[in-house]
């Protein structure tokens, strides 16, 4: 079995809160736009590689990774 075939079958568990936050996530966003609770959920999504932190000119941004749910 090829690695690409195996990776294509791996599913990442996403809670209802995480799914809702991902659905509401539009383009590039600032962490300050979210409540403290949402920032905790975002940290969980970062660990799952569904959202990425990007630093540009000393400013931190959040970007949703291309992934279909």
PyMOL commands that set and color helices and strands:
alter all, ss='L'
color gray80, all
select helices_A, chain A and resi 3-9+16-24+31-33+36-47
alter helices_A, ss='H'
color red, helices_A
select strands_A, chain A and resi 28-29+51-56+59-64
alter strands_A, ss='S'
color yellow, strands_A
deselect
rebuild
show_as cartoon
